[in-house]
Amino acid sequence: MVYLDSYSIEDSFPDTQTVATQVSRAVAHALDNEEGDILAFLPGEAEIRRCEELLSSYQAEGYSLNIYPLYGMLSSSRQRQAIAPSRSGERKVVLATSIAETSITIDGVRIVVDSGLCRQLKYSPNNGLSHLETVKISMDMANQRAGRAGRTQCGICYRLWSKASEVNMAEYRKPEILTADLTQLVLDVASWGESDINALLWLDNPPRSSVNSARELLTMLNAIDDNGNITPHGRDIQRLPCHPRISEMMLAANNDEERALAADIAAIIEERDPLRNEESVDINIRIDALRRHRKHNGSSPVWNRIEKIASQYRNILNVKQADNSTFESTLSGYLLAAAFPERIAASNNNHGSFTLTNGHNARLKLNDYLSHEAWIVVANLDARDSNARIFSASPIDPRDLAHRIREVENISWNKQQGVLTLQNEKRLGFMVISANRIQHPDEERITKALLDAIENYGEQLLDFYDERLSSLCARIASLAIWHPDENWPDVSIEGLKANAKHWLAPYLIGVRNAQDFTKLNLAEALLSSLDYNLQQSLERLAPTHIQVPSGSNIKLKYQANGNAPILAVRLQECFGMTDTPTVDNGTHPVLMHLLSPGYKPIQITQDMRSFWSNAYFEVRKELRSRYPKHVWPENPYDEEPTRRAKSQKNNAQRK
């Protein structure tokens, strides 16, 4: 293994020329210093072609050298030439993508030149599409590439990076399904007749968030229904070999002129913006530049690449190119709205600030003339920002949005205002265009909306720490632990929120705002939800109070974890108590918190006999002088229990 630090490619996003130059220099070094054929790994076709041009000078200098490209789109005959053995006396250089990493053995190759780069399909939330991006390879890929050297004889691998930099390389490549846009996959699975992608067996399960995002988009595109089944329109989308967004835009075009425009738009939004330094992000400026480039046979590599993509889309649609610049600019917005329905945006009349139909906000530069538009459609934006910056957009005629407006009966909880929303709305996505109050709302839907609010925001709406409710829940929770075979409900906060339908729904009649929630008697509602047998068991097995020898009914404090309930009572009220009180049919003794006359704990015990026989005398000795008005008998078994201090006369007689 040889590390050629001087030829390393340090750029995060290296351009074609840089990659081709460094690899060609490394190949030249290998030609001068080693024998045998060479396999060089480059990220893509563009780098391979440029590297081939740079190495042609070696052929001109008299080298008996054959140069072969090797990549996926190459014809099978050209690929066979690349892997065929060299003729005697000749040397061969194969310039390949990652296609040559595995399974292919090229006779005669004993030298590998590894750029350390590959093309990887990456999803961009900025434009909602996937694109090929040049990235650093992982170590497992590097080792596979090195293994191509000397498959039939001793070999050598030149790595265009430093040994030290390997600590920053990922150990293994990440499975594509974990990072890719899954929209096409979800649509394909739906076309097979399976609405649940997780019903299939995967080596790596697709991320739930990615699947949900894909289903949400496909539903907006009318490609699948609410149950995940493919629609007839979805089958039309699937027939086109494009991302579903692009397919929808193509299908939205009404004639050849619009289809040619859709092809140009698709090519522009898939590539990096060649006019990113322009004052305006208007995509129509880019369309005009592309058409001028095409009309005048321009030589710009960037525009050539975009035109190549546009040509591929025109072939799919079977339309001719359009070079005119006189089309209505809002037509681009109409087509973009088909591909990006969630990014239709209305002006906030706030210097370039817009609200998207997905509910998010986005902004333009202050000097962008699109800032004065009432409606735009955003094709590319900085999706990481809550107030995203718009990179590409088009104006749209609001009349072209009429077919997207839908009427919705909105019965839901408004978290921000703390009220129940009851209105008929005209919506564009999440954007409310107009609204009127529902005169006779469905009570069942109101109850469901309130239950949903409790499940999502219950701790802000209900006082789960109310003393009456907490006490009842602790009693029920204790019995659920002591009697796991009985049907006691889950009374944790999460359980109460999730099961509000079963215990609170009848009490929600008339609730319309957050203040109404505070008026609910939650303890009464929960107790009423228990059937008669459970209510009887609750009162018998977990009583709320216990009567002590003084005649006082002292409240028990139950523990939700099933530990012994606490009976906090003043010591003087327990004179004569020989046995510790119990609950649950005598199976669980309570935990006595014996208090001083000042209601401060002086002893904790579950064995009253032991306390009277032992610890009491130390307590008496310590507290007798502190509370002289209270009784501290030498024989607590025979003393009459009391709730109050003895009179001075009685105290004197005792002395």
Secondary structure, 3 states (H helix, E strand, C coil): CEECHHHCCCCCCCCHHHHHHHHHHHHHHHHHHCCCEEEEECCCHHHHHHHHHHHHHHHHCCCCEEEEEECCCCCHHHHHHHHCCCCCCCEEEEEECHHHCCCCCCCCEEEEEECCEEEEEEEECCCCEEEEEEEECCHHHHHHHHCCCCCCCCCEEEECCCCHHHHHCCCCCCCHHHCCCCHHHHHHHHHCCCCCHHHCCCCCCCCHHHHHHHHHHHHHCCCECCCCCECHHHHHHHHCCCCHHHHHHHHHCCCHHHHHHHHHHHHHHHCCCCCCCCCCCEHHHHHHHHHHHHHCCCCCHHHHHHHHHHHHHHHHHCCCCCCCCCCCHHHHHHHHHHHCHHHEEEECCCCCEEEECCCCEEECCCCCHHHHCCEEEEEEECCCCCEEEEEEEEECCHHHHHHHCEEEEEEEEECCCCEEEEEEEEEECCEEEEEEECCCCCHHHHHHHHHHHHHHHHHHHCCCCCHHHHHHHHHHHHHHHHCCCCCCCCCCHHHHHHCHHHHCHHHCCCCCEHHHHHCCCHHHHHHHHCCHHHHHHHHHHCCCEEECCCCCEEEEECCCCCCCCEEEEEHHHHCCCCCCCEECCCCEECEEEEECCCCCEEEEECCHHHHHHHHHHHHHHHHCCCCCCCCCCCCCCCCCCCCCCCCHHHHHHHC
